[in-house]
Structures are given as structure tokens and as C-alpha cells.
């Protein structure tokens, strides 16, 4: 299409040049021919007339051509500007949507950071160490700390699951943390079993009956290591403190491992989410 238009323009230009070159000679030849009709003025007068007339026509034609070219260029420029403006408007609209997505996701991630930090604090090795430290002098205080730790884990897990996403990465994170959560809860169950056992060994202890009922209930879910110790325990009133301390130390080390594991898993997840959110600003641009 463009090639045909260029050929037509070339042909018209050649014809125009030939007309301009040959027209004066043609007029001169016609004036020198014998008169067919009478007319006013000499040959020179008519030559001047045709020169002025054709000069005006040519000037008007040139002006028209220039005007036509300018109009064509303006239309092309206007079309180009329209396309550029449309592209710019589309980019601006896309950028606005991206900014909105970025703000929404950033707000979610800020809240999720707070919830995740609270959840990580639920896996606290210091709480386990504190329970083991005060159990001998204040067993009921240790038991209260255990209850507080259970409540903290339940509340933080509920908030964590409420704020989480439902995509594949998040589901994988929750599955991994759930395994760690169960393992850490087993530590708390073991601690609870040991604390209740110690309370039950105290002479004339009013918790003895409650401890026996606890041992017989379905909620008693201590690990095999603690179960084995309890099965081989000394008579009521006699306690192997060194063995108890060794068990507490083992549970504390396990708690430290689970605390670090959960913190690292959540840290990597949040870092990746931040990278994904940062990419929203340039999405589809």
C-alpha cells in the first residue's frame, strides 16, 4: 500500500515538472500560430497575461500542495500523539492499579509481620527454661506458666491462620509449621506431665488425686521417654532430681531447635512475599 502511494506521488511529480518545462514553449508556439479569431492586444500582451496567469495558478497550486502536505503531517502527528497519549493513559492507569495493589499487599504484610512475630514468641525456649528453674521451689507457679504458654500458642496460632493467605506457598508454610507446632506442643505436654508428677510426689499434696486422674485421662500425651521415666519412678515422696533435670535440659534443647526453625521458616516466607510485592509496581508496564 505504501509502495503504490510512493509510485503515484513520483509519477505526479514528473508530470508536474514536464508541464512546467513544456508549457511556456507551448504557449509561445500557440501565439505564433495564425489567428483564428480576433482578440484584443498584441502577442507580447498575451504572453505577459499568460505568464502572470499561469504564475498565479502555479503559486496557488504550490500553496495548496504545501497546505496539503502540512495537513497530512498534522494528521500523522495528531494520530501519533493520540496513540502516545493512549499508551501513556494506559500506563498511568496500570501504574495506579499497581500502586493500589502494592499498598494493599504492603498493609497486609505489615499486619502479617506483627502476627508472625507474636506466633514466633509462642515458641519460646526461655519459657521452658523458666518452668524447669522454678519447678522445685514453686511447682504451682511452673504449672501456671505452662497454662499461660498453652493459651499463648492457641491465641497466636489462631491469629496467624486468620491473616495468612490461601495460596500454595502459604499452605506449604502452614503445613511445615504445623509439624513444628505439634513437636513443640509435645514438649509442653511432657513438661506438664513432669510437673504434675512432681506435684503428685509431694507428701500429703492436695493435687495427688488430680494427678492420678490426669494420668488416667485421654489427655495424657507425654512422649515415650517421659512415660518410661514415670513408669520406673520412685515411690511417692522420693524424687530423682538429677534425672528430672536431665529431662528438662533435653526438652529445653528441643524447644530451642523448634523456636529457631519456625523463626527461619517465617523469615524466608516474609522475605519472598516482600520481593513479590515490590514487583507489583512494575507489573504489566
C-alpha positions as CSV (number, residue, x, y, z in Angstrom):
1,X,0.0,0.0,0.0
2,X,2.8,2.4,0.9
3,X,4.8,1.4,-2.2
4,X,1.9,2.2,-4.6
5,X,1.3,5.5,-2.9
6,X,5.0,6.4,-3.4
7,X,4.9,5.4,-7.1
8,X,1.8,7.6,-7.7
9,X,3.5,10.6,-6.0
10,X,6.6,10.1,-8.2
11,X,4.5,10.0,-11.4
12,X,2.6,13.1,-10.4
13,X,5.9,14.9,-9.6
14,X,7.3,14.0,-13.0
15,X,4.2,15.1,-14.9
16,X,4.2,18.4,-13.0
17,X,7.9,19.1,-13.9
18,X,7.2,18.3,-17.6
19,X,4.2,20.7,-17.6
20,X,6.2,23.5,-16.0
21,X,9.0,23.0,-18.6
22,X,6.9,22.5,-21.7
23,X,4.0,24.9,-21.0
24,X,6.0,28.1,-21.9
25,X,7.1,26.6,-25.2
26,X,3.6,25.5,-25.9
27,X,2.2,29.0,-25.2
28,X,4.8,30.6,-27.3
29,X,4.1,28.2,-30.2
30,X,0.3,28.9,-30.0
31,X,0.8,32.7,-30.0
32,X,2.9,32.5,-33.1
33,X,0.2,30.5,-35.0
34,X,-2.2,32.3,-37.4
35,X,-5.2,33.9,-35.7
36,X,-8.5,32.0,-36.0
37,X,-10.4,34.7,-34.2
38,X,-9.7,38.4,-33.5
39,X,-8.6,39.3,-30.0
40,X,-7.5,42.5,-28.2
41,X,-3.8,43.1,-27.6
42,X,-0.6,42.1,-29.2
43,X,1.3,38.9,-28.9
44,X,3.5,40.3,-26.2
45,X,0.5,41.4,-24.2
46,X,-1.0,37.9,-24.3
47,X,2.4,36.4,-23.5
48,X,2.6,38.6,-20.4
49,X,-1.0,37.7,-19.5
50,X,-0.4,34.0,-19.7
51,X,2.8,34.4,-17.8
52,X,1.1,36.2,-15.0
53,X,-2.0,34.0,-15.0
54,X,0.0,30.7,-15.0
55,X,2.3,32.1,-12.4
56,X,-0.7,32.8,-10.1
57,X,-2.1,29.4,-10.8
58,X,1.2,27.7,-10.1
59,X,1.7,29.8,-6.9
60,X,-1.8,28.8,-5.8
61,X,-1.1,25.2,-6.7
62,X,2.2,25.2,-4.7
63,X,0.4,26.8,-1.8
64,X,-2.3,24.2,-2.0
65,X,0.3,21.4,-2.1
66,X,2.2,22.9,0.8
67,X,-1.1,23.2,2.7
68,X,-2.0,19.6,1.8
69,X,1.4,18.3,3.0
70,X,1.1,20.3,6.2
71,X,-2.3,18.9,6.8
72,X,-1.2,15.4,6.2
73,X,1.8,15.9,8.5
74,X,-0.5,17.3,11.2
75,X,-2.9,14.4,10.9
76,X,0.0,12.0,11.2
77,X,1.3,13.9,14.2
78,X,-2.1,14.1,15.8
79,X,-2.6,10.3,15.3
80,X,0.9,9.7,16.8
81,X,0.1,12.0,19.7
82,X,-3.3,10.2,20.2
83,X,-1.6,6.8,20.2
84,X,1.2,8.0,22.6
85,X,-1.4,9.7,24.9
86,X,-3.5,6.5,24.9
87,X,-0.4,4.4,25.7
88,X,0.5,6.9,28.4
89,X,-3.0,6.9,29.8
90,X,-3.0,3.1,29.8
91,X,0.4,3.1,31.6
92,X,-0.9,5.6,34.1
93,X,-4.0,3.6,34.8
94,X,-1.9,0.4,35.1
95,X,0.5,2.2,37.4
96,X,-2.4,3.4,39.6
97,X,-3.7,-0.1,39.8
98,X,-0.3,-1.4,40.7
99,X,0.2,1.2,43.4
100,X,-3.2,0.3,44.8
101,X,-2.2,-3.4,44.8
102,X,1.1,-2.5,46.3
103,X,-0.4,-0.5,49.2
104,X,-3.0,-3.3,49.9
105,X,-0.4,-6.0,49.9
106,X,2.1,-3.9,51.9
107,X,-0.6,-3.3,54.5
108,X,-1.4,-7.0,54.7
109,X,2.3,-7.9,55.0
110,X,2.8,-5.3,57.8
111,X,0.0,-6.9,59.8
112,X,1.2,-10.4,59.0
113,X,4.7,-9.5,60.3
114,X,3.2,-8.5,63.6
115,X,1.1,-11.7,63.8
116,X,4.1,-13.8,62.8
117,X,6.3,-12.2,65.4
118,X,3.7,-13.0,68.0
119,X,3.5,-16.5,66.8
120,X,7.3,-16.9,66.9
121,X,7.2,-15.7,70.5
122,X,4.9,-18.6,71.3
123,X,7.8,-21.0,70.6
124,X,9.9,-19.6,73.4
125,X,12.7,-21.7,74.8
126,X,13.1,-19.2,77.8
127,X,9.6,-20.2,79.0
128,X,10.6,-23.9,79.1
129,X,13.8,-23.0,81.0
130,X,11.8,-20.8,83.4
131,X,9.4,-23.7,84.1
132,X,12.3,-26.0,84.9
133,X,14.0,-23.4,87.1
134,X,11.1,-22.7,89.3
135,X,9.5,-26.2,89.5
136,X,11.4,-27.3,92.6
137,X,10.6,-24.2,94.6
138,X,7.3,-23.2,93.1
139,X,5.7,-26.1,91.3
140,X,2.3,-24.4,91.1
141,X,3.9,-21.4,89.5
142,X,5.5,-23.7,86.9
143,X,2.1,-25.2,86.3
144,X,0.6,-21.7,85.8
145,X,3.4,-20.8,83.4
146,X,2.5,-23.9,81.4
147,X,-1.1,-22.9,81.2
148,X,-0.1,-19.5,80.0
149,X,2.2,-21.0,77.4
150,X,-0.7,-23.2,76.1
151,X,-3.0,-20.2,75.9
152,X,-0.4,-18.1,74.1
153,X,0.2,-20.8,71.5
154,X,-3.5,-21.2,70.8
155,X,-4.2,-17.4,70.5
156,X,-1.1,-16.7,68.3
157,X,-1.9,-19.7,66.1
158,X,-5.5,-18.5,65.6
159,X,-4.3,-15.0,64.5
160,X,-1.6,-16.5,62.3
161,X,-4.1,-18.7,60.5
162,X,-6.6,-15.8,60.2
163,X,-4.1,-13.4,58.5
164,X,-2.4,-16.0,56.3
165,X,-3.0,-16.2,52.5
166,X,-4.6,-19.2,50.8
167,X,-2.1,-19.7,48.0
168,X,0.2,-22.7,47.5
169,X,3.3,-21.2,49.2
170,X,1.4,-20.2,52.3
171,X,-0.3,-23.6,52.6
172,X,3.1,-25.3,52.4
173,X,4.4,-22.9,55.1
174,X,1.4,-23.7,57.4
175,X,2.0,-27.5,56.9
176,X,5.6,-27.2,57.8
177,X,5.0,-25.0,60.8
178,X,2.1,-27.3,61.9
179,X,4.6,-30.2,62.2
180,X,6.9,-28.0,64.3
181,X,3.9,-26.7,66.3
182,X,2.9,-30.3,67.1
183,X,6.5,-31.2,68.2
184,X,6.7,-28.1,70.4
185,X,3.3,-28.9,71.9
186,X,4.7,-32.3,72.7
187,X,7.4,-30.6,74.8
188,X,4.7,-28.7,76.7
189,X,2.8,-31.9,77.2
190,X,6.0,-33.6,78.6
191,X,6.6,-30.6,80.9
192,X,3.1,-30.8,82.1
193,X,3.4,-34.5,82.8
194,X,6.7,-33.9,84.7
195,X,5.3,-31.0,86.7
196,X,2.1,-32.9,87.6
197,X,4.2,-35.9,88.6
198,X,6.3,-33.8,90.9
199,X,3.2,-32.3,92.4
200,X,1.9,-35.8,92.9
201,X,5.1,-36.9,94.8
202,X,4.8,-34.1,97.4
203,X,3.7,-35.6,100.8
204,X,0.1,-35.0,101.6
205,X,-0.3,-33.0,98.5
206,X,-3.8,-32.0,97.7
207,X,-3.0,-32.4,93.9
208,X,-2.3,-36.1,94.3
209,X,-5.8,-37.1,93.4
210,X,-5.9,-34.7,90.5
211,X,-2.6,-36.0,89.3
212,X,-3.8,-39.6,89.3
213,X,-7.0,-38.6,87.4
214,X,-4.8,-36.8,84.9
215,X,-2.7,-39.9,84.4
216,X,-5.8,-42.0,83.6
217,X,-7.3,-39.4,81.3
218,X,-7.1,-39.4,77.5
219,X,-5.4,-36.0,77.7
220,X,-2.2,-37.6,79.0
221,X,0.0,-37.4,75.9
222,X,3.6,-37.3,77.1
223,X,6.4,-38.8,75.0
224,X,7.7,-42.3,75.4
225,X,10.8,-41.1,77.1
226,X,8.8,-39.4,79.8
227,X,6.3,-42.3,80.0
228,X,9.2,-44.7,80.6
229,X,10.6,-42.5,83.3
230,X,7.2,-42.2,85.0
231,X,6.7,-46.0,84.8
232,X,10.0,-46.5,86.6
233,X,9.5,-43.7,89.1
234,X,10.4,-44.0,92.7
235,X,7.7,-44.2,95.4
236,X,5.7,-41.1,96.2
237,X,7.8,-38.7,98.3
238,X,11.1,-39.7,96.7
239,X,12.3,-38.0,93.5
240,X,15.4,-38.3,91.3
241,X,16.1,-34.6,90.8
242,X,19.2,-35.2,88.6
243,X,17.2,-37.3,86.2
244,X,14.4,-34.7,86.2
245,X,16.9,-32.0,85.4
246,X,18.3,-34.1,82.6
247,X,14.9,-34.5,81.1
248,X,14.2,-30.8,81.4
249,X,17.5,-30.0,79.7
250,X,16.6,-32.3,76.8
251,X,13.2,-30.6,76.5
252,X,14.8,-27.1,76.5
253,X,17.2,-28.1,73.7
254,X,14.3,-29.3,71.7
255,X,12.4,-26.1,72.3
256,X,15.4,-24.1,71.1
257,X,15.5,-26.1,67.9
258,X,11.8,-25.6,67.2
259,X,11.9,-21.9,68.0
260,X,14.8,-21.3,65.5
261,X,13.1,-23.5,62.9
262,X,9.8,-21.6,63.0
263,X,11.5,-18.2,63.0
264,X,13.6,-19.1,59.9
265,X,10.7,-20.5,58.0
266,X,8.6,-17.4,58.6
267,X,11.5,-15.1,57.9
268,X,12.1,-16.7,54.4
269,X,8.4,-16.6,53.7
270,X,8.1,-12.9,54.5
271,X,11.2,-12.0,52.5
272,X,9.8,-13.7,49.4
273,X,6.4,-12.0,49.9
274,X,8.2,-8.6,50.1
275,X,10.0,-9.4,46.8
276,X,6.7,-10.3,45.2
277,X,5.0,-7.1,46.5
278,X,7.9,-4.9,45.2
279,X,7.4,-6.3,41.7
280,X,3.8,-5.1,41.7
281,X,4.9,-1.5,40.9
282,X,6.3,-2.6,37.5
283,X,3.7,-5.2,36.7
284,X,2.3,-5.0,33.1
285,X,4.2,-1.8,32.4
